[in-house]
Amino acid sequence: MKTDFVEIFQTIRASLQPYTSNGFIAQENSETNYELWSERNIVVDGKEKHELFFASVKITKSNVEFHLMATDLENEINNIAHPELLKLLNGKSDFQLTKLDDNLMEQIDAALAAAYTIYKQKEWI
C-alpha cells in the first residue's frame, strides 16, 4: 500500500506514459503534474476542437488527483470505472487518492484502457 503522494503520482504517471506512443501528447510533464491530450482536429457534439483532454495525474496538498477523459464524457466514466474506483470520484472526472494498492492500480489501468478504446473508436486519436 502506497501512501506517499510522490510515489502514488509516479506509479500512475508510469501507467500514463505509454499512451504517448498511441497518439497522445504530454502537454504537461513535471514532478507534480502529468497531462495527456489528443491534438487532432475533431468534432465533439457538433463543436470543433483542436485538442481533447485524455488523462492526467497531479499532486495537490491533500491528495493525488487522477483525471480521466474530457468532462463532457462524464457518463462514460460510470460505464468504464470499477465501483471501488468510482467511490473516489469527486466531480465529473476527478478521482482523489490518498493511498494506492495493486487492486486500485489495476482498476485505474482498466479504466485507462477502456477510455483509450472509446477515443480510438471515435477517431479522436
Secondary structure as UniProt FT lines:
FT   HELIX           5..16
FT   HELIX           17..22
FT   STRAND          25..29
FT   STRAND          33..38
FT   STRAND          42..44
FT   TURN            45..46
FT   STRAND          47..49
FT   STRAND          52..59
FT   STRAND          64..68
FT   HELIX           71..73
FT   HELIX           74..80
FT   HELIX           83..86
FT   TURN            87..88
FT   STRAND          89..90
FT   TURN            91..93
FT   STRAND          94..97
FT   HELIX           102..121
FT   TURN            122..123
//
